[in-house]
């Protein structure tokens, strides 16, 4: 279509030219130093066109000749810029391929080319990225001194880049990751604290903060961070539940007295306090610190739903009650009667209910449950030993010497297994 249009335009021009100049009788007379020259108008116009084209071509040729050095300089600058970009791409490819020594050399070659070319416009982001690649490569090579030097250069240069300062944020995240790998938790937390609030809530930053908090033995901070990660879907639901449960248990295990344990318990989310495994761990720890009545108070809301719990949760709550039976209140008796039939099929639950009933001096019911737990091989040795010891003491109270001696022997044998 374009060709047809151009042919029509040329045809129109040819027709107009032939019509206007075909019968042109005009004459152009030129006087020069006593000489007279007569030219037809058509020849004169043609000569003027040729002269103008010649002058234009001469000017363009001279301009190109005079501009040749500048064009050569720009060409050399472009080639060096391409070489620097190629070196940086090569460094990234080598870094991802695990060839860290060559990646470091390629990144530094890019920096040298950039620095040795004054005509190149300073590119702070380019240089910062090259230093980050060098720092990452040197970290993998365990060269900490040079790694820290390149990280600091990347941080200093990253502050000069345009907003958003992605290179500076990347440098701080890489510095925190390196500090965690060096087991330097305070330094990692310091680098992460200097991140902007928006960056600090990204999944990568939260993962690093979680690792740093666990390395620094700050379980409550790690628990808060893990909860944020779970909210941002940084883990699968199953992994998030297991991690939160582990961190909550670690936080409770670090308590040195009952007051500190109460404070940490109050800082847990309602969801954490409703977890049978977490509540059981807290109850055991509170009983170990000398407050079994409070341990039972934390366990009571979950005990009412023990029939709907998983076997793991049921075993954990039974173990928690076994540790906190001292001074058991009468209000617990309906709860114990409710599960006494089911307890015969679950050895850990049978032991817990038997110990609780023995604490309330209901020896007849307690003996049946304790015998069931003591003779069940699914129960571990220490808890079977605890059942035999309790049976032996009950027998001694009833002055059944031979039976007590038999129970003490069974307790000794259970402890050896």
Buried (B, 14 or more C-beta within 10 A) or exposed (E): EEEEEEEEEEEEEEEEEEEEBEEEEEEBEEEEEEEEEEBBEBEBBEEEEEEEEEEEEEEEEEEEEEEEEEEEEEEEBEEBBEBBBBBBEBBBEBBEEEBBEBBBBBBBBBBEBBEEBEEBEEBBBBBBBBBBBBBBBBBBBEBEEBBBBBBBBBBBBBEBBEEEBBBBBBBBBBBBBBBBBBEBBEBBBBBBEBBEEEBBBBEBBBBBBBBBBBBBEBBBBBBBBBBBBBEEEBBEEEEBBEBBBBBBBBBBBBBEEBEEBBEBBEEBBEEBBEBBBBBBBBBBBBBBBEBBEBBBBBBBEBBEEBEEBEEEBBBBBBBBBBBBBEEBEEEBBEBBEBBBEBBBEBBBBBBBBBBBBBBBEBBEBBBBBBBBBBEBEEBEEEBBBBBBBBBBBBBBEEEBEEBBEBBBEBBEEBBEE
